[in-house]
Structures are given as structure tokens and as C-alpha cells.
Amino acid sequence: MTANWEITENGYGVLTFEISEPQKKVAIDKAFNKVKKNLNVPGFRKGKVTRSVFNRMFGETSLYEDALNNVLPVAYPLAVEEAGIDPVAQPEISVESLNNDEPWVIKAKVAVKPVVKLGQFEGLEVEKQDRSVTDEEVEDRLKAEQEKNAELIVKEADQPAEYGDTVVIDYKGFVDGVAFEGGEDKNHSLELGSNQFIPGFEEQLIGTKEGDEVEVKVTFPSEYHSEALAGKEATFEVKVHEVKTKELPELDDEFAKDVSEDVSTLGELKEKYRKELEDEKKQLADEKVQDAAIRKAIDNAEIIDLPEVMVTEEVDRQLDHYLNNMRRQGIEPDLYYQITGSTEDDLKQQFTQDADVRTKTNLILEQIVKEKDIEVSEGEIESEIKSLADEYDMDEKQVRNTVSTDMLAEDIKLKKALGLITESVKEV
């Protein structure tokens, strides 16, 4: 095969290659054998028309499209191998010529993996992270648990609702005097200050009492998830049935035992919270250090002609991974969008923010694997299979049937490369 590769722009090029006469013949024969099965030609039984009769009636060129589809899955990879390129996305195929008595000439616009020149990636210096926990943070965690365990007590009828109280209400919303869908509920419990409702709604219920009937006037945000209501002024007819206030439990040993089976005193509960906060802060700090080190490794490297399609495909991979995790929890995408009031475009935009960094990170890790000649043992693969089985509550055999060992090996190599960056980092 004759294959020619020519770089055109920013990680893209044109691969020109030929489909030889022998390849053409095999592909056209295959296309004919497929087509003739369904042909009804006078004088022949169904599917038995001869090639010469077919060519005379329909022309051999009528088989070329099917023939090309037959031969490309074989011819294109061979051309890629001959040209010595590393495609990162599906090619855009175009036909240069399909002459009868000559090799067919095909062109493919191809995005290829960029050249990566590593800079310093070991022993990098990043800003020191604070992992200490203050007494105030422990007290805040304790107060949050106290709030969580508060009881709601009904206020006397003449006592007004205050910030933090919960009101039990009926409400019905109107836009231009017409009730709108989803704007009505009965016996709804609403904590004032929780920001569950649109801005301005909860504030207008502060000061109301049991039995009050009030009008609440608000304006829906311009970016509200319902286009029919976005930016519209609305009036809600609200009836207050009850006003409830929080009664906080005493912070004592009994409280400590109620909220945690692991402790018997308030002091022990505080120590437990301190340890949890220390673990949380350490994890967060380690993640920040790792992220800073990776970004420095990216800044120190040179990535030449990164094709945009690699970033786009990274966004799609993250989106698919996220939605598949939702499905494993029994939540289909449409239900997720309904619950969150978002769309697929919103979610895609979220993953777009760091897609460039993630793409460059993967490229750098792959280059480290290559230059450091990182290898993976059978034992490491077995350990990874066991870890995945434990994480997803699966049988190890299921994991082996789901994920190829080659893929696992590549993942382990990338983790090792990441370790070379993060395990040598210095906080200053």
C-alpha cells in the first residue's frame, strides 16, 4: 500500500492512501454477493443472477460504495501503520478517485496525538497547605450536629415566625392572574432562611402567625429552569397553618451518646469530630497539593499541536462516566435532569471547565510512562482487580469479564507515573 501523511494544522493532517486492485476485487466481490441475495432478475432464480448480467443491468460502479465500506476498516488501519501516525479520533474520509482500472485513492483528515516534551516533573515545589484543625472548627461541627438533632415545637398562635422557624403553609401561585403548573401545594413545611423557594418568598413570611393569609409577590430569576416562568412577576396566595421553632438539645454527655455509639462523653465526641476534621483537611490538602503539582508539570512541559477533538472527547468521556454512575444508582439521565433542574448542556459545560487540564495531564502521564519505561506486574494487576471488586461489590470474575487486563495495566502505569510527580513534591 502507498500511504502519504501530510501535517496541515494544529494536530491535524491528511492521510492519502490507495486501495490496491486485489483489495478492490475482493471488496467488490463481497458487495456483489451481498446484493445479489435479494435481487429478482427475470430468467434467474432469486439470488442467482450472474456477475456479467448484473454488471450489464446495473453497472459495476453501483457496488463501489458497499465495496468501499467493506475495505476501509482494513485498509485505513494499515495505512495508519505504514504512515507511523497515532490517531486520537475517528477520521473524516473523503474519496479522491474511484477509477475502474486504477487503485482507488482515499483521503482521511486525521487528528493525531501531539508531541509531548517533558520538563521538570519530579521534586516540584508547591504552596504549603494548612492541615491543622482549630477548636472553633470543632465547635462548629458540634453545633451543626446540635442543629441537626433539634426538635420542632409549635409556637403559640400569637407568636410570629422568625428567621430559622418552620412554617406549615398552603400556597398557590399566579402569573398575570393565571395559576401556573407546579405553583401549588398544601401543608408544605418551609424553613425560613433555607432558600428553598425563589428569592424574596421566605423573607415575606417572617412575622406571620398561625392562621394568617398573606400575598407574597416575587419575581422569578431570569435564568429559572422553566422558560415559561423565567423573569416573570408572580403572586402567591399563602395560608399559614402553623409556626414551629427549633428546640436545641443540651450539649452534654447524653447528647454525645445519642449522636454516636462510639463515645460516652461530650469530650470524646469532640475528639472524634477533631479526628474526622483532621482526616477531611488532610485529604483536601493532599488533593490541592497534587493538583498544584500536576499543573506545574503541565506548565513545565511543551505540548505541541494539541487537537481540539481530544479535549472534546475528554468532556464526552467524563459525561458518560458521570451518567453511568447515576444509572448504577438507579437514576436515569432524564430523571437526574428533572431533579436538578439542569440539562445535558449544563452538565457538559461543567465538565468542559477542566477538560483541557485533564487532557494535558493524561498526555504527560503517558509520556512519563514511555520515558521511564514503567512496567506492571501480574501481581499488581491481580491486586487492582481485587480492589475494584471490593469497591463495586462485585465478584473478581465479574471484574475480569468487564475490564480487560491490558486496560487495567495501562491504568496502573498512569497511576505510577502520577506517583512520580506527587510523591516527590515539596510544600514550601
C-alpha positions in Angstrom: 0.0 0.0 0.0 1.1 3.5 -0.7 0.3 5.9 2.2 1.3 9.5 2.4 1.0 11.7 5.6 0.9 15.5 5.5 0.5 17.7 8.5 -1.9 20.5 7.9 -2.8 22.4 11.1 -2.9 22.1 14.9 -2.5 18.4 15.3 -4.4 17.5 12.1 -3.2 16.2 8.9 -4.3 14.4 5.7 -3.5 10.7 5.2 -3.7 9.8 1.5 -3.7 6.0 0.7 -4.6 3.6 -2.0 -6.9 0.6 -2.3 -5.0 -1.8 -4.5 -6.5 -3.8 -7.4 -6.5 -7.0 -5.4 -8.2 -5.3 -2.5 -10.8 -3.7 -4.8 -11.6 -7.1 -6.4 -12.2 -8.8 -3.0 -14.3 -5.9 -1.7 -16.4 -5.6 -4.9 -17.0 -9.4 -5.0 -18.1 -9.3 -1.4 -20.5 -6.4 -2.1 -21.9 -8.3 -5.1 -22.6 -11.5 -3.1 -24.4 -9.5 -0.5 -26.6 -7.5 -3.0 -27.5 -10.4 -5.3 -29.2 -12.3 -2.5 -32.2 -10.0 -2.7 -32.3 -9.4 -6.4 -35.2 -10.6 -8.6 -34.0 -10.7 -12.2 -36.1 -12.2 -15.0 -34.7 -15.6 -16.1 -32.9 -16.2 -12.8 -33.9 -17.6 -9.5 -33.8 -15.1 -6.7 -30.2 -14.5 -5.6 -28.7 -16.4 -8.6 -28.1 -13.6 -11.1 -24.6 -13.8 -12.7 -22.0 -11.1 -12.3 -21.9 -10.3 -16.0 -25.7 -9.9 -16.2 -25.6 -7.7 -13.0 -22.9 -5.5 -14.5 -24.8 -5.1 -17.7 -28.0 -4.2 -16.0 -26.8 -2.1 -13.1 -23.1 -1.4 -13.7 -20.2 -2.4 -11.5 -19.9 1.1 -10.2 -23.2 0.6 -8.3 -21.2 -1.8 -6.0 -18.4 0.7 -5.2 -20.0 2.3 -2.1 -20.6 -1.0 -0.4 -17.2 -2.2 -1.5 -15.5 0.8 -0.1 -17.3 0.3 3.2 -16.1 -3.3 3.2 -12.4 -2.5 2.6 -11.9 0.7 4.6 -12.0 -1.0 8.1 -8.9 -3.0 6.9 -7.2 -0.5 4.6 -7.3 2.5 6.9 -5.5 0.9 9.9 -2.9 -0.5 7.5 -2.3 3.0 6.1 -2.1 4.4 9.6 0.6 1.8 10.5 2.5 2.5 7.3 2.4 6.3 7.9 3.5 5.8 11.5 0.9 8.1 13.0 -1.1 7.9 16.2 -4.8 8.9 15.5 -6.9 10.1 18.5 -10.3 10.3 16.9 -12.3 8.9 14.0 -11.1 10.2 10.6 -13.1 12.2 8.1 -13.0 10.1 5.0 -13.2 11.5 1.5 -12.8 9.8 -1.9 -10.1 11.2 -4.2 -10.8 8.8 -7.1 -12.7 5.6 -7.8 -11.4 4.8 -11.2 -12.2 1.4 -12.7 -8.8 0.3 -13.8 -6.6 2.0 -11.2 -6.2 1.8 -7.4 -8.8 3.8 -5.6 -7.3 6.8 -3.8 -8.7 7.8 -0.4 -8.0 10.8 1.8 -8.6 10.9 5.5 -8.5 14.0 7.7 -6.9 12.7 10.9 -6.3 14.2 14.3 -3.1 12.8 15.8 -1.6 12.7 19.3 0.6 15.8 19.9 4.3 15.7 20.6 4.9 16.0 24.3 8.3 17.3 25.6 8.5 16.8 29.4 10.0 19.5 31.6 10.7 19.0 35.4 8.0 16.8 36.9 9.8 15.4 40.0 10.7 17.4 43.1 8.3 20.2 42.3 7.7 22.9 44.9 4.1 24.0 45.7 2.5 26.2 48.3 2.3 24.6 51.8 -1.3 23.6 52.8 -2.7 24.0 56.3 -3.9 20.7 57.8 -4.5 22.0 61.3 -7.9 21.9 63.0 -9.0 24.7 65.4 -11.2 24.5 68.5 -13.6 26.8 66.7 -14.0 24.3 63.8 -14.7 21.5 66.3 -17.3 23.7 68.0 -18.9 24.5 64.6 -19.2 20.8 63.8 -20.7 20.2 67.3 -23.3 23.0 66.8 -24.2 21.6 63.3 -24.9 18.3 64.9 -26.9 20.0 67.6 -29.0 21.8 64.9 -29.5 18.5 63.1 -31.0 16.9 66.2 -33.2 19.9 67.1 -36.9 19.3 67.7 -39.6 21.4 66.1 -42.0 22.8 68.7 -45.3 24.5 67.6 -45.4 28.2 68.7 -48.3 29.8 70.4 -50.8 31.2 67.9 -49.9 34.8 68.7 -46.1 34.3 68.3 -44.7 35.5 64.9 -42.5 33.5 62.6 -38.8 34.3 62.9 -35.7 33.6 60.8 -34.9 29.9 61.3 -38.5 28.9 62.2 -40.5 26.5 60.1 -43.9 27.4 58.7 -46.5 24.9 57.5 -48.3 26.6 54.6 -50.7 26.2 51.7 -49.7 28.2 48.7 -50.9 28.9 45.2 -49.0 30.9 42.6 -50.3 33.1 39.8 -48.7 34.9 36.9 -50.8 37.6 35.2 -53.7 36.4 37.3 -53.5 32.8 36.0 -52.4 29.9 38.2 -49.4 28.1 36.8 -48.4 24.4 36.8 -46.3 23.4 39.8 -47.1 26.5 41.8 -49.4 25.0 44.3 -49.0 22.8 47.4 -50.7 22.2 50.8 -49.3 21.6 54.2 -45.8 22.4 53.0 -43.1 22.7 55.6 -40.8 25.6 54.8 -37.8 26.6 56.9 -37.4 30.4 56.7 -33.9 31.2 55.6 -33.3 27.8 53.9 -33.6 29.4 50.5 -35.7 26.5 49.2 -38.0 28.9 47.4 -37.2 31.7 44.9 -35.6 34.9 46.3 -37.9 37.1 48.3 -40.5 34.5 49.1 -39.3 33.3 52.6 -38.5 36.8 53.8 -42.1 37.9 53.3 -43.3 35.2 55.7 -41.2 36.4 58.6 -43.6 38.0 61.1 -46.6 36.0 60.1 -48.6 34.0 62.6 -50.8 30.9 62.8 -54.0 31.5 60.7 -52.6 34.4 58.7 -53.4 34.7 55.0 -51.0 36.8 53.0 -50.0 37.7 49.4 -46.4 37.1 48.6 -45.1 38.9 45.5 -41.8 37.8 43.8 -40.0 37.8 40.5 -38.7 34.5 39.1 -34.9 34.7 38.2 -34.2 35.4 34.6 -32.3 32.0 34.4 -35.1 30.0 36.1 -35.2 26.4 34.8 -38.8 26.9 33.5 -38.6 29.2 30.5 -42.4 30.0 30.9 -41.7 31.5 34.3 -38.2 32.9 33.9 -38.1 36.6 34.7 -41.9 36.8 35.3 -43.6 38.5 38.3 -45.8 36.2 40.4 -48.2 36.5 43.2 -48.7 33.7 45.8 -51.7 33.3 48.0 -50.3 31.8 51.2 -52.1 30.5 54.3 -50.1 29.8 57.5 -51.3 26.8 59.4 -48.5 26.5 62.0 -45.3 28.2 63.1 -42.7 25.9 64.6 -39.4 26.8 66.3 -36.3 24.7 66.9 -35.6 23.5 70.4 -31.9 22.6 70.6 -30.8 19.6 72.8 -28.4 20.3 75.6 -24.7 19.7 74.8 -23.9 17.1 77.4 -22.8 13.5 77.7 -26.3 12.2 77.0 -26.3 14.2 73.7 -22.9 12.7 72.8 -24.2 9.2 73.4 -27.3 9.9 71.4 -25.5 11.0 68.3 -22.6 8.5 68.3 -22.4 4.9 69.6 -18.6 5.2 69.7 -18.4 7.7 72.6 -19.8 8.1 76.1 -18.9 11.7 76.9 -19.1 15.1 75.2 -15.3 15.3 75.4 -14.9 12.1 73.5 -17.4 13.3 70.9 -15.3 16.5 70.4 -12.2 14.4 69.9 -14.0 12.2 67.4 -15.0 15.3 65.4 -11.5 16.7 65.6 -10.1 13.4 64.1 -12.7 13.5 61.4 -12.0 17.1 60.6 -8.2 16.4 60.5 -8.8 13.5 58.1 -11.0 15.7 55.9 -8.5 18.6 55.9 -5.6 16.2 55.1 -7.4 14.7 52.2 -8.4 18.1 50.9 -4.8 19.5 51.3 -3.3 16.4 49.6 -5.7 16.9 46.7 -4.7 20.6 46.4 -1.0 19.7 46.5 -1.5 17.0 43.9 -3.4 19.4 41.6 -0.8 22.1 42.0 2.0 19.7 41.2 0.2 18.4 38.1 -0.4 21.9 36.9 3.3 22.8 37.4 4.3 19.7 35.5 2.0 20.8 32.7 3.5 24.3 32.7 7.0 22.9 32.6 6.1 20.6 29.6 5.7 21.5 26.0 2.7 20.0 24.2 2.9 20.7 20.5 -0.3 21.0 18.4 -3.0 19.6 20.8 -6.0 18.8 18.6 -9.3 20.3 20.0 -11.0 17.0 19.4 -9.0 15.4 22.2 -10.5 18.0 24.7 -14.0 17.5 23.3 -13.7 13.7 23.6 -12.5 14.1 27.2 -15.7 16.1 28.0 -17.8 13.3 26.5 -15.9 10.6 28.5 -16.5 12.5 31.7 -20.2 13.0 30.9 -20.7 9.3 30.1 -18.8 8.2 33.2 -21.0 10.5 35.4 -24.3 9.4 33.8 -23.3 5.7 34.1 -22.6 6.2 37.8 -26.1 7.7 38.1 -27.6 4.7 36.3 -25.8 2.3 38.7 -27.7 4.1 41.4 -30.9 3.6 39.6 -31.2 7.2 38.3 -31.7 7.6 34.5 -30.4 10.9 32.9 -33.9 12.3 32.3 -34.8 11.9 35.9 -31.5 13.4 37.0 -32.1 16.5 34.8 -35.6 16.8 36.2 -34.5 16.5 39.8 -31.6 19.0 39.4 -33.4 21.4 37.0 -30.5 21.1 34.6 -29.8 19.9 31.1 -27.2 17.8 29.3 -25.6 21.0 28.0 -25.3 22.3 31.6 -23.6 19.1 32.7 -21.3 19.2 29.7 -20.4 22.8 30.4 -19.4 21.7 33.9 -17.0 19.1 32.6 -15.6 21.5 30.0 -14.1 23.7 32.6 -11.1 21.5 33.4 -11.1 19.3 30.3 -8.0 21.0 28.9 -6.1 20.3 32.0 -7.3 16.7 32.3 -6.3 16.0 28.6 -2.8 17.5 29.1 -2.4 15.6 32.4 -3.1 12.3 30.6 -0.7 13.1 27.8 2.1 14.0 30.3 1.5 10.8 32.3 1.6 8.7 29.1 4.9 10.4 28.2 6.3 9.7 31.7 5.3 6.0 31.3 7.1 5.9 28.0 10.3 7.7 29.0 10.6 6.0 32.4 9.8 2.6 30.9 7.2 1.9 33.6 6.0 -1.7 33.7 3.3 -3.6 35.6 3.5 -7.0 37.2 0.8 -9.7 37.2 0.6 -9.3 41.0 -0.2 -5.6 40.6 -3.0 -6.4 38.1 -4.4 -9.0 40.5 -4.3 -6.5 43.3 -6.2 -3.9 41.2 -8.9 -6.5 40.2 -9.4 -7.3 43.9 -9.6 -3.6 44.8 -12.2 -2.9 42.1 -14.2 -5.9 43.2 -14.3 -4.6 46.8 -15.1 -1.0 45.6 -18.0 -2.0 43.4 -19.1 -5.0 45.5 -18.5 -7.4 42.6 -17.1 -10.8 42.2 -13.5 -10.8 41.0 -14.5 -13.0 38.0 -17.1 -10.3 37.1 -14.4 -7.6 37.1 -12.2 -9.7 34.8 -15.1 -10.2 32.4 -15.9 -6.4 32.5 -12.4 -4.9 32.2 -9.5 -6.1 30.1 -6.2 -6.8 31.8 -4.5 -4.6 29.2 -6.7 -1.7 30.2 -6.0 -2.3 33.9 -2.3 -2.4 33.2 -2.4 0.9 31.4 -4.3 2.5 34.3 -1.8 1.2 36.8 1.1 2.6 34.7 -0.6 6.0 34.7 -1.0 5.8 38.5 2.7 5.0 38.9 3.6 8.0 36.7 1.3 10.2 38.8 3.1 8.9 41.9 6.5 10.1 40.4 5.0 13.6 40.4 3.1 13.7 43.6 5.3 11.6 45.9 8.3 13.8 45.3 6.5 17.1 45.6 7.7 19.6 48.3 5.5 22.0 50.2 7.2 25.4 50.8 
